[in-house]
């Protein structure tokens, strides 16, 4: 009778161990299945990047459809679906025109001491000279149009499409999370642009 009780107790312990082992195996299977299930949550997102300023010649080196890469992590962040470039014109202010000097007071005193006839002649001559001086001043003060300089820099908006999973505040591509407003270096072809993410849909 004592021997049967010992065997029965051993069987219960064995059963408990078996149950614990089975539960552990089931937990591992569930974890692996749920981890691989994240792949099914991936869908296509459209990301918009803004480059505030870059040399305008760099935009001639990129083409639609090129692969885009995160410069910091090397992660592929989709293909370039579209891009829009806006030249930045820099205006250089022109120097203000200086007015012509007025006649000296000594010349005015000498003119007043001359005779009436000379005054009449001088007044006529001064009128014609003053008219010429005013014409010169008008011409001199009129700003001459300057040629618009060729823009050296430009602003650009890039749009990419990428397969990604939804994250808590943005999207996740493999192990990297991307958020709206995040600054990054976007590599397009062989060119790097300093950008920030302005939108994701």
Buried (B, 14 or more C-beta within 10 A) or exposed (E): EEEEEEEEEEEEEEEEEEEEEEEEEEEEEEEEEEEEEEEEEBEEBBBBBBBEEBEBEBBEEBEEEBEBBBBEEEBBBBBBBEBEBEEEEEEEEEEEEEEEEEEEEEEEEEBEEEEEEEBEEBEEEBEEEEEEEEEEEEEEEEEEEEEEEEEEBBBBBBBBBBEBBEEEEBBBBEEBBBEBEBEBEBBBEEBBBBBBBBEBE
